[in-house]
Amino acid sequence: MKEVLSKIVKSRKFWYGFTTVMLVLFSNHLGISPVKVNTLCTIAVALIIAQGVADINRCEKKECKKK
């Protein structure tokens, strides 16, 4: 379990998602307009998808293949 949590915390996708959730929750306190929050959420989703594609490509090469 500890190994899984460590892997999650090291994940860029996790931090992109966590930061986006915090941004949405505290946007009123930070004075960020809803339009900007929407734009930043769209960018965060694109980053998460792009990171997922990069992870898949890395695994296809050789880093994640089991012998």
Buried (B, 14 or more C-beta within 10 A) or exposed (E): EEEEEEEEEEBBBBBBBEEBEEBBEEBEEEEBEEEEBEEBBEEBEEBBEEBEEEBEEEEEEEEEEEE
